[in-house]
Structure formats: structure tokens, C-alpha cells
Amino acid sequence: MPRLPASLVPAVERFRHDRLFQAGAILVGVVLAAAIFAPFLAPSDPLVGDLQGYLLRPGTAGHLLGTDAQGRDVLSRVLYGARISLMVGLISQAVALMIGVTLGLVAGYYGRRVDGLIMRLADVTLAFPTLLLLIAVAAAIRPSLPITFVLIGIVGWAGMARLVRGQVLVLRSAEYVQAAQALGATGPRVLWRHLLPNVQAQVIVAATLGIAGAMMAEAALSFLGLGAQPPTPSWGSMVSDGRDLLRVAPWVSFAPGLAIGLAVLGFNLVGDGLREAYDPKLKSDR
């Protein structure tokens, strides 16, 4: 059997012994499967209501999770909503990684004025509550999914940059870095060939946890009407659609709300498992 890459060994070993890690991976797998196979799993079109007038019907054989006020199948909309949540989580974290990792590497390696400038910019970003900043910016421009992706990523870069900077401050005095500098390696080469590979474990952990936060942020924005716009199925907007129907049709909000909770729980459990796998100070047997 082929050997696993050395960077994956701690995660695999942790997965074998950590039941919470396994549970989180199962939840994440379910969400991924729902998003990928939504066209095959959804019993009906998530954008079209039932032509027979089944409005606000509870679960039946044809509509397992019931229908909403427009007669649309709730299960179909939940399945397609998983696509929006995952896209927001993955794309926004990709944006945060590109900005945060780059600036964190530069700040930690070059130090002095460059470090001071980047960290003060990060401090300003972190000084504002994330959700309030997102709401303010999203309200100032026309709401759309691409804008939501970029906004969440831009707001999340500061924490990633501080994490990477802290790791680089420790690693830049390592012998292999000094040897590379003595051999004439340029700053960018040292950053991308020697420092980045040694902080990637911490970056992966932070990004995994960041996906959960991005999904919550998108749900909050969509709930307020600043994210995905109707009739696009989004878990946050679905919860908003059913908030006035909790007494007569609680399933309209309960199903997407439960989906948000399970998805966020899954990514948080996976992130915690990875963090304990790669941080010797946190390793513990469960």
C-alpha cells in the first residue's frame, strides 16, 4: 500500500482515535454529498411551487419536509441551499487565505516598518465586530452572492495574517532558513519554498474553522436580505421566510436552521480534531 504523506499522518492518526473528529467528518461528508448530488436527491425543482396548491403542507410522501408559503418543496431547497453555504465557506476562505497568508508571511519575515504597517491594518480590521462590518458594507452596495463571497473573505484576512505572522517570527531564525539566506536565496524564495510549507498545517486548521464561521456569516446576511436574493435557495433566507410562520408551519424554518447547525458543528469538530492533531500542546486521548 502507498505510504501517506508525512503531513497527513498526524491527522489520520487522530481521526482513528477521536470519535468527535469522526462525527465531524461524517457531518461534513453529508453536507458535501447533499451539495454535489442535489439535482439527483431533490424530489422537485427548488424554485417552482407545487402546481396543485400544496401550500404550507407538513411532511408527506411527496414532500418529506413539507412545503413553504409558495408551495416549494423544503427538502429540495435545503439540498440546493447546501451548495450556497459551501460555496460561501470555500470561496471566502480562499480569499482570506490569499490575503492573510501573503501579508502574514511578509510581515513576519521582513518585520520592522512592514510588520508594523500590516499589523496596524489588521488591528483596525479586527477592531470592528465582524458581523456588523459585513452588514454595513453589504447594505452600502447591491447585495449579491459574489459580493458576499468576497466580503466575508476580506473581513476574515486579519486573523489569518496574525496567525501566520506569529509562526514566521519563530521560524525565520531556524537553521534551514539561515542556510537558505547564506546560499543567496531571495526573500520571496525563502517565503514560498521554506516558510510557507512549515505553516501550512496551522493554516489548514484555521481555514477549516473559518469555513464554519463564513457559513454562519452568510446565513446571517441572507436572513437580513443582504446575501442570496430570492428565489435562490439559501439556508439563511429560508429561515427568514419562515420566521413569521413558526406557529403554523415551523418546518419552514426548522429544516434549514437544523442544516446550518449540523454543518457548522461538523466543520468545527473537524477543525478541532486537526488542531489537536498538529498541536502537540493540545493532543489528548479521548
C-alpha positions as a Markdown table, in Angstrom:
| # | Residue | x | y | z |
|---|---|---|---|---|
| 1 | Met | 0.0 | 0.0 | 0.0 |
| 2 | Pro | 1.3 | 3.5 | -0.8 |
| 3 | Arg | 2.5 | 5.5 | 2.2 |
| 4 | Leu | 0.7 | 8.5 | 3.3 |
| 5 | Pro | 2.5 | 11.9 | 3.0 |
| 6 | Ala | 4.2 | 12.8 | 6.3 |
| 7 | Ser | 1.9 | 15.9 | 6.6 |
| 8 | Leu | -1.2 | 13.7 | 6.7 |
| 9 | Val | 0.0 | 11.2 | 9.2 |
| 10 | Pro | -1.0 | 13.2 | 12.4 |
| 11 | Ala | -4.5 | 13.9 | 11.0 |
| 12 | Val | -5.1 | 10.2 | 10.1 |
| 13 | Glu | -3.9 | 9.0 | 13.5 |
| 14 | Arg | -6.1 | 11.5 | 15.3 |
| 15 | Phe | -9.1 | 10.5 | 13.1 |
| 16 | Arg | -8.7 | 6.8 | 14.1 |
| 17 | His | -8.9 | 7.5 | 17.8 |
| 18 | Asp | -11.1 | 10.6 | 18.0 |
| 19 | Arg | -14.8 | 9.9 | 17.8 |
| 20 | Leu | -15.7 | 13.6 | 17.7 |
| 21 | Phe | -13.4 | 14.0 | 14.7 |
| 22 | Gln | -15.1 | 11.1 | 13.0 |
| 23 | Ala | -18.5 | 12.5 | 13.8 |
| 24 | Gly | -17.5 | 15.9 | 12.3 |
| 25 | Ala | -16.1 | 14.2 | 9.2 |
| 26 | Ile | -19.4 | 12.4 | 8.7 |
| 27 | Leu | -21.4 | 15.6 | 9.0 |
| 28 | Val | -19.1 | 17.4 | 6.6 |
| 29 | Gly | -19.4 | 14.4 | 4.2 |
| 30 | Val | -23.2 | 14.5 | 4.3 |
| 31 | Val | -23.2 | 18.3 | 3.6 |
| 32 | Leu | -20.8 | 17.7 | 0.7 |
| 33 | Ala | -22.9 | 14.9 | -0.7 |
| 34 | Ala | -26.0 | 17.0 | -0.4 |
| 35 | Ala | -24.4 | 19.8 | -2.3 |
| 36 | Ile | -22.9 | 17.6 | -5.1 |
| 37 | Phe | -25.8 | 15.3 | -5.7 |
| 38 | Ala | -28.6 | 17.8 | -5.0 |
| 39 | Pro | -30.0 | 17.5 | -8.6 |
| 40 | Phe | -30.4 | 13.8 | -8.1 |
| 41 | Leu | -31.6 | 13.8 | -4.5 |
| 42 | Ala | -34.0 | 16.7 | -4.7 |
| 43 | Pro | -37.6 | 15.4 | -5.3 |
| 44 | Ser | -38.6 | 18.6 | -7.2 |
| 45 | Asp | -37.4 | 21.9 | -8.5 |
| 46 | Pro | -36.4 | 24.2 | -5.6 |
| 47 | Leu | -37.6 | 27.3 | -7.4 |
| 48 | Val | -41.0 | 26.1 | -8.6 |
| 49 | Gly | -44.0 | 25.7 | -6.3 |
| 50 | Asp | -46.4 | 22.8 | -6.3 |
| 51 | Leu | -49.0 | 23.4 | -9.0 |
| 52 | Gln | -51.6 | 21.5 | -7.1 |
| 53 | Gly | -51.7 | 24.2 | -4.4 |
| 54 | Tyr | -49.9 | 22.4 | -1.6 |
| 55 | Leu | -49.1 | 25.5 | 0.4 |
| 56 | Leu | -47.6 | 25.1 | 3.9 |
| 57 | Arg | -48.3 | 21.4 | 4.0 |
| 58 | Pro | -46.4 | 19.3 | 6.6 |
| 59 | Gly | -44.3 | 16.3 | 5.6 |
| 60 | Thr | -46.0 | 13.9 | 3.2 |
| 61 | Ala | -44.8 | 11.2 | 0.9 |
| 62 | Gly | -44.2 | 13.7 | -1.9 |
| 63 | His | -42.7 | 16.4 | 0.4 |
| 64 | Leu | -40.8 | 14.8 | 3.2 |
| 65 | Leu | -40.1 | 18.1 | 4.9 |
| 66 | Gly | -43.2 | 19.8 | 3.8 |
| 67 | Thr | -43.7 | 22.9 | 1.6 |
| 68 | Asp | -43.3 | 26.6 | 2.2 |
| 69 | Ala | -45.7 | 29.5 | 1.6 |
| 70 | Gln | -45.1 | 29.3 | -2.2 |
| 71 | Gly | -45.7 | 25.6 | -2.3 |
| 72 | Arg | -42.0 | 24.8 | -2.9 |
| 73 | Asp | -40.5 | 21.6 | -1.5 |
| 74 | Val | -38.5 | 22.4 | 1.6 |
| 75 | Leu | -36.2 | 19.3 | 1.3 |
| 76 | Ser | -35.3 | 20.3 | -2.3 |
| 77 | Arg | -34.4 | 23.9 | -1.1 |
| 78 | Val | -32.4 | 22.6 | 1.8 |
| 79 | Leu | -30.3 | 20.4 | -0.5 |
| 80 | Tyr | -29.7 | 23.1 | -3.0 |
| 81 | Gly | -29.0 | 25.6 | -0.1 |
| 82 | Ala | -26.1 | 23.4 | 0.9 |
| 83 | Arg | -24.4 | 24.5 | -2.4 |
| 84 | Ile | -24.6 | 28.1 | -1.4 |
| 85 | Ser | -23.3 | 27.6 | 2.1 |
| 86 | Leu | -20.3 | 25.5 | 0.9 |
| 87 | Met | -19.5 | 27.9 | -1.9 |
| 88 | Val | -19.5 | 30.8 | 0.5 |
| 89 | Gly | -17.4 | 28.9 | 3.0 |
| 90 | Leu | -14.8 | 27.7 | 0.5 |
| 91 | Ile | -14.5 | 30.8 | -1.7 |
| 92 | Ser | -14.4 | 33.2 | 1.2 |
| 93 | Gln | -11.7 | 31.2 | 2.9 |
| 94 | Ala | -9.8 | 31.1 | -0.3 |
| 95 | Val | -9.9 | 34.9 | -0.4 |
| 96 | Ala | -8.9 | 35.1 | 3.2 |
| 97 | Leu | -6.0 | 32.7 | 2.7 |
| 98 | Met | -4.6 | 34.5 | -0.3 |
| 99 | Ile | -4.7 | 37.9 | 1.5 |
| 100 | Gly | -3.9 | 36.7 | 5.0 |
| 101 | Val | -1.2 | 34.2 | 4.3 |
| 102 | Thr | 0.6 | 36.6 | 1.9 |
| 103 | Leu | 0.5 | 39.5 | 4.3 |
| 104 | Gly | 1.3 | 37.3 | 7.3 |
| 105 | Leu | 4.4 | 35.9 | 5.6 |
| 106 | Val | 5.7 | 39.3 | 4.6 |
| 107 | Ala | 5.0 | 40.9 | 8.0 |
| 108 | Gly | 6.7 | 38.1 | 9.9 |
| 109 | Tyr | 9.7 | 37.8 | 7.6 |
| 110 | Tyr | 10.6 | 41.4 | 6.9 |
| 111 | Gly | 9.5 | 42.9 | 10.3 |
| 112 | Arg | 10.0 | 46.5 | 11.3 |
| 113 | Arg | 8.0 | 49.0 | 9.3 |
| 114 | Val | 6.4 | 46.5 | 7.0 |
| 115 | Asp | 5.3 | 44.4 | 10.0 |
| 116 | Gly | 4.0 | 47.5 | 11.8 |
| 117 | Leu | 2.0 | 48.7 | 8.9 |
| 118 | Ile | 0.4 | 45.3 | 8.1 |
| 119 | Met | -0.4 | 44.6 | 11.8 |
| 120 | Arg | -1.9 | 48.0 | 12.4 |
| 121 | Leu | -4.1 | 47.4 | 9.3 |
| 122 | Ala | -5.1 | 44.1 | 10.8 |
| 123 | Asp | -5.8 | 45.7 | 14.2 |
| 124 | Val | -8.2 | 48.2 | 12.5 |
| 125 | Thr | -10.0 | 45.3 | 10.8 |
| 126 | Leu | -10.3 | 43.3 | 14.0 |
| 127 | Ala | -11.5 | 46.4 | 15.9 |
| 128 | Phe | -14.9 | 46.2 | 14.2 |
| 129 | Pro | -17.4 | 43.4 | 15.0 |
| 130 | Thr | -17.2 | 41.1 | 12.0 |
| 131 | Leu | -21.0 | 40.8 | 11.5 |
| 132 | Leu | -21.7 | 44.5 | 11.9 |
| 133 | Leu | -18.9 | 45.3 | 9.5 |
| 134 | Leu | -20.3 | 42.8 | 6.9 |
| 135 | Ile | -23.8 | 44.2 | 7.4 |
| 136 | Ala | -22.6 | 47.8 | 6.9 |
| 137 | Val | -20.6 | 47.1 | 3.8 |
| 138 | Ala | -23.3 | 44.8 | 2.3 |
| 139 | Ala | -26.0 | 47.4 | 2.9 |
| 140 | Ala | -24.0 | 50.0 | 1.2 |
| 141 | Ile | -23.8 | 48.1 | -2.1 |
| 142 | Arg | -26.1 | 45.9 | -4.1 |
| 143 | Pro | -26.5 | 42.5 | -2.4 |
| 144 | Ser | -25.3 | 39.5 | -4.4 |
| 145 | Leu | -23.6 | 36.2 | -3.8 |
| 146 | Pro | -20.2 | 37.1 | -5.4 |
| 147 | Ile | -20.1 | 40.2 | -3.3 |
| 148 | Thr | -20.9 | 38.1 | -0.2 |
| 149 | Phe | -18.1 | 35.7 | -1.0 |
| 150 | Val | -15.5 | 38.5 | -1.4 |
| 151 | Leu | -16.7 | 40.5 | 1.6 |
| 152 | Ile | -16.5 | 37.6 | 4.1 |
| 153 | Gly | -13.1 | 36.7 | 2.8 |
| 154 | Ile | -11.8 | 40.3 | 3.0 |
| 155 | Val | -13.1 | 40.7 | 6.6 |
| 156 | Gly | -11.5 | 37.4 | 7.6 |
| 157 | Trp | -8.0 | 38.0 | 6.4 |
| 158 | Ala | -6.7 | 39.7 | 9.6 |
| 159 | Gly | -6.9 | 36.7 | 11.9 |
| 160 | Met | -5.2 | 34.5 | 9.3 |
| 161 | Ala | -2.4 | 37.1 | 8.9 |
| 162 | Arg | -1.7 | 37.3 | 12.6 |
| 163 | Leu | -1.6 | 33.5 | 12.9 |
| 164 | Val | 0.9 | 33.2 | 10.0 |
| 165 | Arg | 3.0 | 36.1 | 11.2 |
| 166 | Gly | 3.3 | 34.5 | 14.7 |
| 167 | Gln | 4.6 | 31.3 | 13.1 |
| 168 | Val | 7.0 | 33.0 | 10.8 |
| 169 | Leu | 8.5 | 35.1 | 13.7 |
| 170 | Val | 9.5 | 31.8 | 15.3 |
| 171 | Leu | 10.6 | 30.0 | 12.1 |
| 172 | Arg | 12.7 | 32.8 | 10.5 |
| 173 | Ser | 15.6 | 32.2 | 12.8 |
| 174 | Ala | 15.6 | 28.4 | 12.1 |
| 175 | Glu | 18.8 | 26.9 | 10.7 |
| 176 | Tyr | 17.3 | 25.9 | 7.4 |
| 177 | Val | 16.1 | 29.5 | 6.8 |
| 178 | Gln | 19.5 | 30.9 | 7.7 |
| 179 | Ala | 21.2 | 28.4 | 5.4 |
| 180 | Ala | 19.0 | 29.3 | 2.5 |
| 181 | Gln | 19.8 | 33.0 | 3.1 |
| 182 | Ala | 23.5 | 32.2 | 3.2 |
| 183 | Leu | 23.3 | 30.4 | -0.1 |
| 184 | Gly | 21.8 | 33.6 | -1.7 |
| 185 | Ala | 18.1 | 32.7 | -1.6 |
| 186 | Thr | 16.0 | 35.8 | -2.2 |
| 187 | Gly | 13.2 | 36.9 | 0.2 |
| 188 | Pro | 10.3 | 35.6 | -1.9 |
| 189 | Arg | 12.0 | 32.2 | -2.4 |
| 190 | Val | 12.6 | 31.8 | 1.4 |
| 191 | Leu | 9.0 | 32.7 | 2.0 |
| 192 | Trp | 7.3 | 30.4 | -0.5 |
| 193 | Arg | 9.8 | 27.5 | -0.5 |
| 194 | His | 10.9 | 27.3 | 3.1 |
| 195 | Leu | 8.5 | 29.1 | 5.4 |
| 196 | Leu | 5.1 | 28.5 | 3.8 |
| 197 | Pro | 5.3 | 24.7 | 3.8 |
| 198 | Asn | 6.1 | 24.8 | 7.5 |
| 199 | Val | 3.0 | 26.9 | 8.4 |
| 200 | Gln | 0.5 | 25.1 | 6.2 |
| 201 | Ala | -0.8 | 22.8 | 8.9 |
| 202 | Gln | -1.8 | 25.7 | 11.1 |
| 203 | Val | -3.3 | 27.4 | 8.0 |
| 204 | Ile | -5.4 | 24.4 | 7.1 |
| 205 | Val | -6.8 | 24.2 | 10.7 |
| 206 | Ala | -7.6 | 27.9 | 10.7 |
| 207 | Ala | -9.3 | 27.7 | 7.3 |
| 208 | Thr | -11.4 | 24.7 | 8.3 |
| 209 | Leu | -12.7 | 26.6 | 11.4 |
| 210 | Gly | -13.1 | 29.7 | 9.2 |
| 211 | Ile | -15.4 | 27.8 | 6.8 |
| 212 | Ala | -17.9 | 27.3 | 9.7 |
| 213 | Gly | -17.7 | 31.0 | 10.6 |
| 214 | Ala | -18.2 | 32.0 | 6.9 |
| 215 | Met | -21.3 | 29.8 | 6.6 |
| 216 | Met | -22.8 | 31.4 | 9.7 |
| 217 | Ala | -22.0 | 34.9 | 8.4 |
| 218 | Glu | -23.6 | 34.1 | 5.0 |
| 219 | Ala | -26.7 | 32.7 | 6.8 |
| 220 | Ala | -27.0 | 35.9 | 8.9 |
| 221 | Leu | -26.6 | 38.2 | 5.8 |
| 222 | Ser | -29.2 | 36.2 | 3.9 |
| 223 | Phe | -31.5 | 36.2 | 6.9 |
| 224 | Leu | -31.3 | 40.0 | 6.8 |
| 225 | Gly | -31.8 | 40.1 | 3.0 |
| 226 | Leu | -28.2 | 41.1 | 2.3 |
| 227 | Gly | -26.9 | 37.8 | 0.9 |
| 228 | Ala | -28.5 | 35.4 | -1.5 |
| 229 | Gln | -31.5 | 37.0 | -3.1 |
| 230 | Pro | -34.9 | 35.3 | -3.8 |
| 231 | Pro | -35.7 | 32.9 | -5.2 |
| 232 | Thr | -32.2 | 31.4 | -4.8 |
| 233 | Pro | -32.4 | 28.8 | -2.0 |
| 234 | Ser | -30.2 | 29.8 | 0.9 |
| 235 | Trp | -30.4 | 28.4 | 4.4 |
| 236 | Gly | -30.4 | 31.9 | 5.9 |
| 237 | Ser | -33.1 | 33.3 | 3.7 |
| 238 | Met | -35.2 | 30.1 | 4.2 |
| 239 | Val | -35.1 | 30.7 | 8.0 |
| 240 | Ser | -36.1 | 34.3 | 7.4 |
| 241 | Asp | -39.0 | 33.2 | 5.1 |
| 242 | Gly | -40.4 | 31.0 | 7.9 |
| 243 | Arg | -39.9 | 33.3 | 10.9 |
| 244 | Asp | -43.5 | 34.6 | 10.7 |
| 245 | Leu | -44.8 | 31.1 | 10.3 |
| 246 | Leu | -43.3 | 29.4 | 13.3 |
| 247 | Arg | -46.7 | 28.7 | 14.9 |
| 248 | Val | -48.5 | 27.4 | 11.8 |
| 249 | Ala | -45.6 | 25.9 | 9.8 |
| 250 | Pro | -42.4 | 25.5 | 12.0 |
| 251 | Trp | -40.8 | 23.2 | 9.5 |
| 252 | Val | -40.2 | 26.0 | 7.0 |
| 253 | Ser | -37.5 | 27.5 | 9.4 |
| 254 | Phe | -36.6 | 24.4 | 11.4 |
| 255 | Ala | -35.2 | 22.3 | 8.5 |
| 256 | Pro | -32.7 | 24.9 | 7.2 |
| 257 | Gly | -31.9 | 26.0 | 10.8 |
| 258 | Leu | -31.0 | 22.4 | 11.6 |
| 259 | Ala | -29.0 | 22.1 | 8.5 |
| 260 | Ile | -27.0 | 25.2 | 9.4 |
| 261 | Gly | -26.3 | 23.9 | 12.9 |
| 262 | Leu | -25.2 | 20.5 | 11.8 |
| 263 | Ala | -23.0 | 21.8 | 9.0 |
| 264 | Val | -21.3 | 24.3 | 11.3 |
| 265 | Leu | -20.9 | 21.7 | 14.0 |
| 266 | Gly | -19.3 | 19.3 | 11.5 |
| 267 | Phe | -16.7 | 21.8 | 10.4 |
| 268 | Asn | -15.9 | 22.9 | 13.9 |
| 269 | Leu | -15.4 | 19.3 | 15.0 |
| 270 | Val | -13.1 | 18.6 | 12.1 |
| 271 | Gly | -11.2 | 21.8 | 12.8 |
| 272 | Asp | -10.8 | 20.9 | 16.5 |
| 273 | Gly | -9.6 | 17.4 | 15.5 |
| 274 | Leu | -7.0 | 18.8 | 13.1 |
| 275 | Arg | -5.8 | 21.4 | 15.6 |
| 276 | Glu | -5.2 | 18.7 | 18.3 |
| 277 | Ala | -3.5 | 16.5 | 15.7 |
| 278 | Tyr | -1.0 | 19.2 | 14.7 |
| 279 | Asp | -0.5 | 21.0 | 18.0 |
| 280 | Pro | 1.4 | 18.8 | 20.5 |
| 281 | Lys | 0.3 | 21.0 | 23.4 |
| 282 | Leu | -3.4 | 20.1 | 22.7 |
| 283 | Lys | -3.0 | 16.4 | 22.0 |
| 284 | Ser | -5.1 | 14.3 | 24.3 |
| 285 | Asp | -6.7 | 10.9 | 24.0 |
| 286 | Arg | -10.5 | 10.7 | 24.0 |
